[in-house]
Amino acid sequence: MDHFSVELQHQKERVETIAAKIEQGQPYMDELKSYLPTLNQTILTLFEVNQNTANPFEIDQNFVLQVLNDIIYGIEKEDSVCLADVLRYGLLEIYDYAETELQQRGPS
């Protein structure tokens, strides 16, 4: 779990970087698209780690699914406003919440 917390921190930094590029009007689409496999693996690992924790925390799977759908929508429509919002107020919230919950539970 310790390893996953470190990985989660790296993912948060990567998402922050992409969101900042979007907000500053810099090219971001290639980087975002190349991040999708890592995003997918991070979400799968999050659910797996949580299931294998002695005291799993509540995570709204519908919210996670909506965030992922919004990311795909934003990419398909090349909607930078949607993407900036969903990265900052969706994906980063998921990562922050998971990181906090995992830290409070300590090693499994």
Secondary structure, 3 states (H helix, E strand, C coil): CHHHHHHHHHHHHHHHHHHHHHHCCCCCHHHHHHHHHHHHHHHHHHHHHHHCCCCCCCCCHHHHHHHHHHHHHHHHHCCHHHHHHHHHHHHHHHHHHHHHHHHHHCCC
